[in-house]
């Protein structure tokens, strides 16, 4: 029997596959579509007209008006104006801010910035060994919880019983625990560069809780498919990602059946092209490879039968031969055999194809260096990837050695980066869930909820409209109201180091209250940028 919505072999009832994400066959998303995916609200008029002195009072209105006036100036620092000694003093701060997640009061700027960054790439992911991560469920356990919640809902509905009175779902609790662990680790980690890489690759291989019932699976997805491979081989990450239940459910592959397979002939179920398409367009070769719709179909057929099973520890992946399309498939001019081995071979081929290196290098440089990636920087990182056959540690080290990466203030922080950097500046070590999730929603980037498979935008223009800036200032004022023992000027110095501008320090030092001072700090151009 095929892995249909109501029948997953070995798993009892109930893990419906996602409905197809109907993106155009192999078209790059339009600019308007990418802007919708950024999460930003549109530009509005009159945003600089001040804040009404109601609700939180005149102090809040005055502080937020000052902060908005300051934040409107998002001009990046100009590297040409720096003397050699100034550039040298900026380097430790740039390591913490450009490559990391911002300074903390209990973490001194690194004396050897390059060595500090490269040292974070050694060894296994440190988060996985911490108590906050160690007790979290596997992908298979999350699948079981998802199945049990759905079965319980159906049973109570048949009995006419109230869900509110008789049902406490497990999935929301699992999601909150995963979110608390992920955000808490970002707030306190001593390896923020490595954590930034985790977030980067999680966005590259987007799984969103908006589709496919994946809320309980995204945490296991990060722990099982992303974190172990951040400094390993790209091919190994691709194989882990494309076989993880989170991705299989998100893109509907858990129910994808080969038309000529035993299950397809018997049940008249069909092919879902989503995973094959996104694997090629977004995850590996990109549109640069010039592949055709027939290549997408061939890849989708190679991935038929790749499904999920709550009994398949640890991740929950299961290959079902009876749902797999028989016969070889021709993909981009190469023939691949049927069976699970054929799909694996195809993924190895795509993940080491020459356009994959350029696509990955472009995204890495755009994320860490500039919205318009310098061609020479892209060529260098792509060359490292090609020369090492996808060694992600080597590629990450190549980013650190790019001269362009040390020019301050060229990137606007995304909302989640801003959220974490504010928390780190204040010395926070735990994320209070669900309050933190609400804050991220208001900032425009709800956790693990990208609108489309191409993930969240990495372009500053998508995060710097007046509404987006106002949301950050409102968040800054809220966070500045938390009780803190340290002087605002000391917080500013620890957070920004040599990137703290004299006029920002003066504004912080002469503000009317500590809360106003911190709101001004968090709305300063150098804090909004990295």
VENBELUR-V77061 format. One line per field, one symbol per residue. psi: psi as a letter, one per 20 degrees, with the letter a starting at -180 (. if undefined). burial: b if it has 16 or more other ideal C-beta (glycine too) atoms within 10 Angstrom, else e. Layout:
psi: ???
burial: ???
This chain:
psi: pqmrhjoopijbrlnqqqqpomqqflqpqrghghhhihiqqrprqjijjrppmreirhggggghgghghghhnkpqqohhiprhhgghhhgghhghgghbjqqqhjoqqphngghgghhiiqrrphhiiqhhhhjqqrgghhggggggghhgggghghikqphhhjpnqhghggghgggggghgghhiqjmhghhhhghghhhgmppqiipjljgiihghgghhhfgijhkbphghgghhgijphghhggjjihjppphjrghgggikqapoigggghggghhehrihikrrhhhgggghhhjqioaqoiimqhhjpppohiipprqqqooliqpprrrhhggghghhghijqhiggggggggghhgifqhnpphhgghgghhggghjlkohghhghhghjphhijoqkippqrghgggghggghijqiqpopjghhhghghijmqpllqhrijaqqjphhijjrgggghhhgggghghiiqpphqqhhhggghhiciioqhhghggghjqhqhghghhhgijqhhhir.
burial: ebbbeeebbebeebbbbbeebebeebeebeeeebbbbbbbeeeeeeeeeebeeeeeeeebbbbbbbbbebbeeeebbebeeeeeeeeebbbbbbbbbbbbbbbbbebebbeebeebbbebbeeebbbeeeeebeebbbbbbbbbbbbbbbebeeeeeeeeeeeeeeeebbbeebbbbbbbbbbbbbbbbebbbbbbbbbbbbbbbbbbbbbbbbbbbbbbbbbbbbbbbbbebbbbbbbbbbbbbbbbbbbbbbbbbbeebbbbeeeebebbbbbbbbbbbbbbbbeebebeeebbbbbbbbbbbbbbbbebeebbbbbbebbbbeeebebbeeebebbbebbbbbbebbbbbebbbbbbbbbbbbbbbbeebeeebbebbbebbeebebbbbbbbbbbbebebbbbbbbbbbbbbbbbbbbbbbbbbeebebeebbebbbebbbbbbbbbbbbbbbbbbebbbbbebbbbbbbbbbbbbeeebeeebbebbbbbbbbbbeeebbebbeebeebbbbbbbbbbbbbbbbb
